[in-house]
Amino acid sequence: MQSSGEDNSKEDSRETRAGFTAVIGSPNAGKSTLVNRLVGAKVSIVTHKVQTTRFQVRGVMMRGDAQVVLVDTPGIFAPKHRLDRAMVKSAWDGAEGADQIIHLVDASSRSHKIDDKITGADKNTLKDDARIIADLKASGRKAILALNKIDLFDRDDLLPISQELFAEGVYSDVFMISGLRGAGIKQLADFIAEKMPAGPFLFPEDQAADMPSRLLAAEVTREKLMLRLHQELPYQMTVETENWERFKDGSIRVDQIIYVTREGHRKIVLGKSGRAIKDIGQQARKELQEIFEVPIHLFTRVKVSEKWAESRERFSAIGLDFDV
């Protein structure tokens, strides 16, 4: 029988690796879905709407003796407003400090290579990817190309697309994956884990995400809002947790403000007889209870703030650079 001292010595001599891998790409390339899949838990919100992710979200993936801190970043696109510029800067900041970069490309945006059809959304995505490739060239950094949504195509149709992109000279390796279905994920996970530098773990092994509870709660409510109202509500809406109170019985009271830019948007969020906000609150509360494993008392109110996206305080609250 080994003594506890011998056990501790064996644990101390464990050779571990740890580092950061940033996932970049155009809006709606599937970055959050991929990060959630790699982590094995939900750490980023996912909706149908572009530009859902607004700031860096860190998820922790354990792979044997390697710990990979995955940095889910905002989509990279042509910014028009202050919030857009801050989001794009946040994405590149996440890539700059990472040990590895994954450029996630939506294969379906290049389907015209197969069927000669191209939509306006696809044109924007192609421009965004071209912008990312140009910036990678300028930085001299190599990225891992992950061609996403391969479940929508025959593999033979994907080869010309991957060859064309690899010829740009900014990629070290290519993986064909489906973040939603899981195809190719194991191979990608093993690869990036092997690339992490030697060193101690950066987070506890049982920690899935690096995000304050108040911010996570706000993101969950924002996700439910966007899933319910994405066809009616523009993305210029945000949620802020203004109060977080834990009671003696372990339950938590969460008070949140939903900021919208117009009175018409406030009415949409509330819904007829307050039905929409009630349903959204119930969905958010249910998920928060699953995450925190305690009863949640969630209270939301909707406030019109025409210039919330020009508020230094709002930007600081989610870690964005107001002065970009």
C-alpha positions, 0 to 999 in steps of 0.5 A: 500500500502506498502512503499518502506522501507517495501519492502526492509525489506522483501527483506533483510529478504529473506532466501537464500542458495548458494554454489558450486556443482562440476560435475566430470567424465570421458572424454565425460561423458556428463558433459558440456551438463548436466551443460548447461541443469541445468543452462538453458543456454550455458556456456560450449562448447560441441563437439564430441571430448574427453577432450574438457573442459580444465579448470573449467567453472562455470555456475549459476543455480537459483532454487527458493531461492537457487543459485547453482554454477555448476563447469564443470570440465575437464574429469578425465583420465590417464594423459600422458602430462603436459596439461593432468596433469593440466586438471586432477588437475583442475578437482579435485581442483574443486571438493575439494572446492565444497559443493556437488560433482556429479559423472556423469557416462556414462551408455552407457559405461557399456552397455556390462553389458547388451549385452556383447559387450565392445569397447576400448573406453568403457574400457578406460571409465571404468578405468577412473570411477574406478580411480575416485571411488578410489580417492573418497574413499581415500578422504572420500568424498561422491558424488551424482551418476548421471547415464547419457544417460538413454534414450538409455536403458530400466530402468530395464537394468539400475538398476543392473548398478546403484546397482553395482556402489552404492555398491562401498560405495562412493555415498550418492544418485543416479539419473538416467538422460539424460543430452541431453533429460532432463529426471531426470534433474528437480529431480536432480536440486531440490535435489542439490538446497536443499543441498546448505548451507544458505547464500547470493547469490554469483552472480547476479541472472541474471548471467548465467556464471562466465567467462571473455568475452575474454575467452568465445569468445576463447572457442566459436571459439575453439568449432566451430573448433572442431565441423568442424574438429574433425576427422582431427585435434587433440585436441592439439589446442588452441585459444587465444583472443589477442585483444578485442575492443568495439566501440562507436556504441556498436560493438566489434572487436575480434582478435584471434590466433588459435595455432596448433602444426604442419604446416599440422594442419594449412593447415587443419584449413585454408582449401582449399582457406581458406574456412574452417577458413572462415566458422568457423569464420562465425559460431563463430561470429554468436554465439558471437553476440547472446551471447553479443547481439551486432555486432561482428567483428571477425578476426582470424589467425592461427599460428604454435607453436609446444610447445604451450602446454608447455607455462606457459603463455598459461596455466595461461591464462586459469587458469591451473597449469603449474607446476603440 
